[in-house]
């Protein structure tokens, strides 16, 4: 499951995302992003449209129970991050379309 800092939309299911905490007053934007990456153990993340989106390590580990295949639709920098953080535990195959 993906995590995000964006506001939940009207009618959006609570299970659509893992909703990350809001920025604290004492955090710079960069500290906020770095802290969330650590706090939620994001193995891949991207900041766009004034919000952080990412994949928590816990989501990967829950999805991989019983050797299930995990398919992620991510961009190249996200793939590099996934390989750096997870290739010691998972056999990662990438397909570019």
N, C-alpha and C positions, 0 to 999 in steps of 0.2 A: 504494500500500500504506500502511496506517495504522501508526503507531508507538505504542508503549505502554511504560510503566514497570512494568506489573503482572507478577507472576510467571507463567511459562509453566505451563499446566495439564498434568497427567499425560496423555500421549498426544497432546498438541497438536503439530501440525506446526511445524517451525522456520520455515517460510515464512508462517505465519499473520499475523505482524506483524514490523515492524522493532523489535527489542528495545532500548530505550534504556537507557543506563547507570543505575546505582544512585546514590542521593544520597550525596555525600561528607560526612564528619563535619563539615567546616568550612563547609558550606553551610546557610543557613537554608532553610526550605521554599520561600519566595518566590524566593530566589536560585537554588535548584535548578530550579524551574519556568522562570524567566527564562533560565537558562543552557541548559536543554534546548531551549527554543524557538529560541535562537540557534544552538546546536551542530547541531541537526538541521534547521535552517531550516524550521520548521513554519509553514505558511501559514494553518493553522487548528488550534486546540487547545482542549481542555477538561480541567479537573481534576475528577474525580469518583471516588467510592469509593476515595479515597486514592491514586489513580493518574492520571498524565497520559496523555492520548490525543491524537494529532494527525496531521496529514497533512504529510509533508515535501515541500518544493518539488520535490525530485528525483523523487518518485513521480508528481507531476502531469506533469512534463516527460517522463519515460519513457513514461507512458501516452498522451501526446499526439503521439507520433511518427507521422508520416504522416497527420496531421490526424484522428486517431481522436477520436470523441466520448467525453467523460469524464462520467460520472454520479456525483454525490456525494449521499449522504443525510446532510444536516447540519441543525443547527438555525439559527435566525435570526442569532445572534451569529457563528456560524461562517461563514455566508454573507457577512456584513458584512466579516469579516476576509479572506475569499477575494477579494471585490471590491476591497478596499483594496490587497491585495498582488499581484493577478494581472490586473486588468482592463486594464492597459496592454498585456498580451501576448495575452490570450485574450478571446474573445467569450463573456461569461458570461450564461446565461439561467437564470432561477430559476422553479421551479414549486412552489407551495404546495398541499399536499393536506391 
